[in-house]
Amino acid sequence: MLNDSNPRPTMLRLRRYVDSFCGLYSKVARQLGIDRSFVSRVASGERRSDKVEGALIAEFHRIEGEGS
């Protein structure tokens, strides 16, 4: 249960975060010219790539910064 008297601003911010994170793997894949499934495997720890990890972290920080 929300304690906010007006939850709308919080819900709008939440929606913006969800939309941003949903496209995270695709955006990183496009930036690096690689397949989205490889980005997903790196993010889940199944594969390892410093380049992909760096791009994911950078994009994550960009998204985080938009929310504040």
Secondary structure, DSSP 8 states (H G I E B T S, - for coil): ----S--HHHHHHHHHHHHHHHTHHHHHHHHHTS-HHHHHHHHHTSS--HHHHHHHHHHHHHHHHHH-
